[in-house]
Amino acid sequence: MAKTTVRSPLESYRMFLRLEKGLSPLTVEAYLMDIGKFGNFLVGEGKQLADAVLEDFRAFLSMLGEVGIHPRTQARLLSSLRSFYGFLQLDGFIAGNPVERLKSPKIGMHLPDVLTLEEIDRIIDCVDLSMLEGQRNRAMIELMYSCGLRVSELCNLRMSDLYLTEEFIRVTGKGDKQRLVPISPRAIEELNYYFNDRDRIAIKPGYIDYVFVSERRGKPLSRITVFCLVKELVKAAGINKNVSPHTFRHSFATHLLEGGANLRIIQAMLGHESISTTEIYTHIDSVRLREEVIEHHPRNRRK
């Protein structure tokens, strides 16, 4: 670092935003929260904020993309970092601004949408519970959002994968890689209501272990069935967004990040194919995973 000061770089930046830029306390905290996300990422690299180089920012943005964070959110995070490192350079903490040469992610109309918490509640509320499959559909939507599941992971979920007493489920993702994902109390409640209906279904031999089955066919649901269900519910909710089952996974990751969860924790819970199960649980145990979800997921913070 180019100069020594009594205040830390973050504290100096806080004072700069409040006194010189005249920003509100809430805006200042939003800036600092964005910088904190990058700081948490750097901890995993054994670095501090003042040590970051261009490749660290590229790796950070790449990881954001891998876990499904919307480019608009990526651009906002990068804007906060560009402001912070510009301040560090001007105030003599670092010799140059490593973010200057980094371009913001392109934001286009084709990008996947992210649902707000209010929109997710509206979709769930549109489920017709008078129908035979109503509670099943409600539980599926809640599980996709609360656990960040791919639609294939939802359809292939087994009863033997549920550890509801421990508040975890075991998910088999791409390449048959398995991971443990915390499940919210609300999702557990919806599942238990559904199990009352499931017990009355004549499930075909060989499919008894599947969680979500068709009431009429007695077989596991297909991805197409879930896709069509989501489209119907979104239309009924009056939401003018391009929503698919994967949108709930994007929303899960975005809401956790916005709530302050560690990016590596989010990546572990999503089970991205670039990380093996062994590598995940070498560094992140199940207790820490659950603590992150309890603290940062909207479903838990609202309770």
N, C-alpha and C positions, 0 to 999 in steps of 0.2 A: 504494500500500500504506500501511496506517495506521501501521506502525512499522518501524523498522530493527532488524535483528538480525544477529548474526554468522552464525548458522546459516540455511541455506535453509529454506523452508517444508517441503519434503519431509523434510529431515533432522530438523527439529524434530518433525514428525509421527511419524517413525520412533521417536524417543526417547520421545514421548508413549505410543505403543502398547506399547513394551517396558517402560518404567519405571512409567507410571501405570496403564495398562490390564492389564499383566502378561501380554500375549499371547506365544505362542511365536514363535521366529524364523521358522518356516515360515509361520505365519499373518500375521505382519508383512509378509513378502515377498509374500504373496498380495495383501494390501491394496495394497502399493506397485506391484505389477505391473498391477493394475486401473487405478490412477491413471495409470501410465505409458502405458497404451493411450489414455486420454483426452488425455494430454499430447502423444502423437504425432499425434493427430487435430488438436489445436490448432496444432501447428507448420505444418500445411498451411493454416491460416487466418491465419498470421502473429501468433499470440498465445502468451502464456505462461499457466500454470495460474492465476495470480492475476488475470488479465485476463478470465477466462471470465464470460459472462453467460448468462441463461436460454436464449436462442436457440441458444447453442453446444451446450448439453446436449441440446436437442431435435433439433438437426441430427445430433449424435453417435448418439442413439438411433435416429433415422430411418435412418442409414447402416447401423447394426447390423441393423436389420430388412431392409434391402435386400439384404444379403449372406447372409441366411438364418440369422442368429444366433438361437438359441432364446430366447424371452422370459424363461425362467428365468435364463439367463446374463445377459441384459440387466438383469434386476432385481438380480442380484448385483453387477454393475458399478455400477449406480446407487446401491446401498446403500454401496459402498465410497466413492464420490464424495461422497455425502451426509455420511458420517462425516468425510471429509477436509476438506470445506469448512466443516462445523460447527466443526471444530478451528481452521481458519484464522480464522473469525469470533471465536471465544472467545479466541484468542491474539493478536488484534489485527492480523493480517495483512491482512484485508479487512473492509469495513464491514458486509456482510451476507452471508448464505448464499444464493447464487443457486439452489441445488438444492431448497430447502425447498418451493417451489410446484410441483415436478415430480412427477407421480404415477408410481409404478412400473408397468411393463407388466403387464397382467392375465395370470395363468397359469391356463389351463383344461385340461380333459381332451382337448380337441380339437386341442391344439397338436401340431405335428410332432415325432416322436421323433428323438433323436440317438443313433447307435450308438457304443459304446465301441470302442477299438482291438481289444480282446479279442473282442468280438462280431463285428467285421468279419473277423477272422482265422477265427473259427468258421464264418462263412458261406462264406468262400472254401474252407476245408477240407472243406466238405460237397459240393463239386463232384466228381462222379464222373468221374475221369480215364479210366476204362475205356470211357466212351461216346465216340462219334465227335466229338461237339461239346464234350466236357469241357474241353479246354484253351482253346477259344474262350470258353466261359463264364467260366472262371477269369480270363482276360485282360480280359474286359469288366468284371467286378466290380472288379478291381484298377484299371482305368483310370478308371472312374466315381469311385472314391474318391480315387485319387492325383491326379487332375486336376480334380475338382469339376465333372464334365460333366453337362449335362442329358441326358436319355435321347435326345432328338432329335439332340443333338450327337454322341452316341455312335453312333447308327444311321447318321448321315450322314457320319461320318469317312471320309476317303479315304486311300489309300496315299500319294498325292502331298502329303498334309498332314503326313506324319510326317518329322521331322528328328531321327532317333534318335541320330545321331552327335553332333549339337549338343545333344541331350537337351531338345528342344522339340517340341510339336505345334501345328499351326495349327487353330483351332477356329472354325467358322462358327456364330454364335449367332442370336438373334432379330434380325429386320430385316436378315439377311445381313451382320451386322457380324462382322468377323474379329478374332481376338486370338491372341497367342502364349501358350501355357501350358507351363511347365516340366513334364517328365515324370520320375518317379522311376526310379532304376535297377531297382527291383523290377518296376515296370510294364513297362519295356523288356524285361526278362528274360521276363516272361510273354508279351508280344507275340511275341518271337522264337521261343519254343516253339510258339505258335499258328501262326506262319507256316509251320512244317514241315508242319502238317496242312492249312493253307489251300492250299498248293501242289498238293495232291492233289484239290482240289475242282473239279468241272466248272462253272465260273462262267459264267453266261449272258452273251451279248454285251451290251455297254452297262453292265455292272455290275462289270467287272474291277477298277476303281479303288476300290471300297468295301472297307473293312477287314474288317467283320464280315458274313459271308454265311452263308446256310443251306446245310448240307452236302447236303441233299436237294433243295432247289429251285434252288440256285445263284444266289439273289437276296439283296439286302440284308435284314437282319432288320428286323422291324417293332417299334414301341414296345410293342405288346401282348405280343409274344414275350418281350421283355426284362422287362416287368412280371411276367408269369407265372413266368418263371425266378426272379426275385428272391423272389417269394412262396413258391415251392417250396423254395428254399434256406434262407430264414428259418425256415420250418416245420421243415425237417430239422435245423437248428441248435438248435432248441428255444428260440428267442428270442421272448418274448411282448411284442412291440412292433409298432406299425402301421408297417411298413417298405415303402417303395416305392423305385424307382430314385432318386427325388429325395432320399431320406433320405441317400444317400451324399454328395450335394452339400452338404446341410446339415451333415453330419458333417465333411466336408473343411474347410468354413469355420470351424466351431466349434473343431476341433482346431488349426487354424492360429492362431486368435485366442488360444486357451488357451495355445499354445506361445509367444506373444509377438509374432507377426507384426503388421506395421503394417496397420491396417484398410483404408487406401487401396490397399495392395498386394493384399489379399484381394479387394476390390471389382474391381480391375483383372483379376485372374485369373478371377473368376466371369463377367466380361463383362456386368455388369448393364446392362439396356437404357437406363438413364438416363445412361449415360456412353458417348460415342462412342469408337471405336478411336483416332481422331486425338488426342482429348483425353487418353486414357490414356497414349499413348506420347510425348506432349509432355513429360510430367512423370516418367514411370517407364520406364526403358529395360529391355531384356530381361535384361541382366546382373543388374540389381538384383532383378528378379522371381525369377530362378533362385536368387540368394543367399538370398532370404527363404524359399523353399521348402526349400532344403537345410538351412537353420538351424532352421526351425520345424516342418516337417511330420514327424509321428511315423514315417513310413516311412523317413525319412533319419536321424532322431535315434537310431533303434534300431540302426543299422548300426555 
